Amino acid sequence: MDRVSKDNYYLDIAETVAERSTCLRRKYGAIIVKNDVIVSTGYNGAPRGRANCCDLGYCMRDKLNIPRGERYELCRSVHSEANAIIAAPREQMLGSTLYMACVSPEDGQPVPGTNSCMMCKRLIINAGISKVIVRDTRKDYRVINVADWIDNDDSLSGKFGY
């Protein structure tokens, strides 16, 4: 019997969490896991009580033709990683792993090559999360050591990517 790997098991859960996303551009789901226990989950969507883009029927950043990775202050959504961190006690995040999946709203397929934005990287670092695992395809994923984000501080280089 072929069993799904533990990492893909958690990535499958993160992808299911992404189904709750209210974003019209990309649906993200994140889960934080420590000692093989899910600590919290998060998906991208407007702050509690505010209208979601899917309810409004438009994305302000799309309306203004803003490219991916730029002008996040105009986005209505709280990112999936931030929502998962908000929902978790810090002591349970120390040394944990954050699993993240991004799916296209058009076809529901994983979006390869996604990463946390610079703001979420800062949150992940401060939360004490040690590893981020990002789905690229249903089977393939990348493992990112959060310590590398500290050692290779991209906030000093002028690169702004998502």
Backbone torsions as a table, in degrees:
resi	resn	phi	psi	omega
1	MET	NA	130.8	177.1
2	ASP	-89.5	120.0	176.5
3	ARG	-100.4	145.8	175.4
4	VAL	-67.0	143.9	178.7
5	SER	-65.2	157.8	179.8
6	LYS	-60.4	-42.3	179.7
7	ASP	-63.1	-43.7	179.1
8	ASN	-70.2	-28.4	173.5
9	TYR	-60.5	-49.5	179.4
10	TYR	-69.1	-35.0	176.1
11	LEU	-66.6	-35.2	174.7
12	ASP	-61.6	-40.6	178.1
13	ILE	-65.9	-43.2	178.0
14	ALA	-61.0	-38.4	178.4
15	GLU	-66.5	-37.4	175.6
16	THR	-65.2	-40.3	176.8
17	VAL	-59.8	-37.1	-180.0
18	ALA	-60.3	-23.6	178.9
19	GLU	-63.0	-19.8	177.5
20	ARG	-83.2	-9.1	-177.8
21	SER	-57.8	145.5	179.0
22	THR	-110.4	8.0	-178.3
23	CYS	-78.9	140.8	178.7
24	LEU	-87.4	-17.9	-177.8
25	ARG	-88.0	-52.8	-176.9
26	ARG	-147.4	143.2	178.0
27	LYS	-107.4	115.1	-179.6
28	TYR	-110.7	142.7	171.8
29	GLY	-132.9	142.7	179.4
30	ALA	-137.5	144.5	171.3
31	ILE	-133.9	146.4	176.1
32	ILE	-108.3	129.6	-176.5
33	VAL	-126.3	134.5	174.7
34	LYS	-138.8	132.3	-179.5
35	ASN	51.8	42.0	177.0
36	ASP	65.3	24.6	178.0
37	VAL	-126.3	133.2	176.7
38	ILE	-74.5	121.3	-178.0
39	VAL	-87.4	-43.2	-179.8
40	SER	-163.2	168.0	176.8
41	THR	-132.6	160.9	176.0
42	GLY	-159.6	148.4	174.7
43	TYR	-134.4	163.2	-178.1
44	ASN	-84.9	130.8	179.6
45	GLY	-174.0	168.5	-178.3
46	ALA	-63.3	154.3	176.0
47	PRO	-58.2	152.2	-178.6
48	ARG	-49.7	133.3	176.7
49	GLY	88.1	-15.1	178.7
50	ARG	-94.1	154.7	178.9
51	ALA	-67.2	138.4	176.6
52	ASN	-86.8	154.1	177.9
53	CYS	-58.5	-39.8	-179.7
54	CYS	-64.0	-28.4	176.9
55	ASP	-79.4	-36.0	179.0
56	LEU	-73.3	-28.9	-179.6
57	GLY	87.7	9.8	176.9
58	TYR	-155.2	160.6	174.6
59	CYS	-112.3	123.9	-178.2
60	MET	-60.0	-39.1	-179.1
61	ARG	-67.4	-36.1	174.7
62	ASP	-66.2	-43.9	179.9
63	LYS	-56.6	-36.4	-178.7
64	LEU	-93.1	5.8	-179.6
65	ASN	56.2	41.8	179.6
66	ILE	-86.5	125.7	-179.5
67	PRO	-67.3	158.2	175.4
68	ARG	-54.7	142.1	175.4
69	GLY	86.1	1.6	-178.1
70	GLU	-126.0	150.8	171.5
71	ARG	55.1	48.1	-179.0
72	TYR	-62.5	-20.1	179.4
73	GLU	-65.5	-17.4	177.9
74	LEU	-90.9	-3.0	179.9
75	CYS	-84.9	138.0	179.3
76	ARG	-75.9	-22.7	-170.2
77	SER	-82.4	147.3	162.5
78	VAL	-92.0	131.5	-175.8
79	HIS	-68.6	156.2	-176.3
80	SER	-59.7	-41.2	-179.7
81	GLU	-63.9	-42.4	179.7
82	ALA	-63.8	-43.3	179.0
83	ASN	-63.7	-38.7	177.5
84	ALA	-65.9	-39.8	179.7
85	ILE	-67.4	-42.4	179.0
86	ILE	-58.5	-35.2	-174.7
87	ALA	-84.9	-1.8	-173.2
88	ALA	-117.3	141.5	172.7
89	PRO	-71.1	139.3	-174.7
90	ARG	-57.5	-40.5	-177.5
91	GLU	-62.2	-25.6	177.2
92	GLN	-85.2	-13.0	177.5
93	MET	-89.5	-23.4	-177.8
94	LEU	-59.1	119.1	179.7
95	GLY	78.1	10.7	-177.1
96	SER	-84.9	178.3	176.6
97	THR	-121.0	134.6	174.4
98	LEU	-103.9	124.4	176.6
99	TYR	-102.5	134.5	-177.2
100	MET	-135.6	137.3	175.4
101	ALA	-131.5	142.3	176.3
102	CYS	-124.4	131.3	178.0
103	VAL	-125.4	150.5	178.4
104	SER	-77.3	131.1	176.7
105	PRO	-64.3	-25.0	-177.5
106	GLU	-70.7	-47.6	-173.8
107	ASP	-124.7	-2.1	177.9
108	GLY	73.5	9.4	-179.0
109	GLN	-88.1	149.2	176.6
110	PRO	-58.8	142.9	177.6
111	VAL	-100.1	111.3	-177.6
112	PRO	-72.3	153.9	172.4
113	GLY	80.5	10.0	179.6
114	THR	-77.5	156.4	179.2
115	ASN	-144.6	167.0	172.5
116	SER	-71.8	144.0	175.8
117	CYS	-72.3	171.9	-178.2
118	MET	-62.9	-36.8	179.1
119	MET	-64.9	-43.7	179.9
120	CYS	-69.4	-34.1	175.6
121	LYS	-58.4	-42.8	178.6
122	ARG	-62.4	-42.6	178.8
123	LEU	-62.9	-43.5	-179.6
124	ILE	-62.8	-43.9	178.2
125	ILE	-59.8	-51.1	-177.2
126	ASN	-67.6	-26.9	179.0
127	ALA	-71.7	-18.3	-179.7
128	GLY	89.3	12.8	177.1
129	ILE	-70.1	135.2	-174.2
130	SER	-99.4	-21.4	-175.7
131	LYS	-145.0	144.0	174.3
132	VAL	-123.5	129.7	178.6
133	ILE	-117.5	122.7	-172.9
134	VAL	-117.5	128.5	178.8
135	ARG	-75.5	134.6	173.2
136	ASP	-108.2	-42.4	174.9
137	THR	-136.1	-179.2	-179.9
138	ARG	-60.5	-24.1	-178.8
139	LYS	-114.9	-27.3	-172.7
140	ASP	-99.8	144.3	-179.8
141	TYR	-153.3	164.9	177.3
142	ARG	-114.0	142.8	175.9
143	VAL	-109.1	122.5	-178.2
144	ILE	-114.8	125.8	174.2
145	ASN	-81.3	119.5	-177.8
146	VAL	-61.3	-30.1	177.5
147	ALA	-58.2	-30.1	177.6
148	ASP	-65.2	-32.7	177.4
149	TRP	-67.6	-27.5	177.9
150	ILE	-79.1	-47.8	-178.5
151	ASP	-65.8	-38.1	-178.9
152	ASN	-109.2	70.0	-172.6
153	ASP	-65.7	95.9	-177.7
154	ASP	-71.5	-10.4	176.9
155	SER	-71.8	-14.1	178.3
156	LEU	-92.2	-12.5	-173.5
157	SER	-94.3	-15.0	-176.5
158	GLY	86.3	0.1	177.4
159	LYS	-81.4	129.8	177.5
160	PHE	-126.2	100.2	-176.2
161	GLY	-127.5	154.2	172.3
162	TYR	-137.4	NA	NA
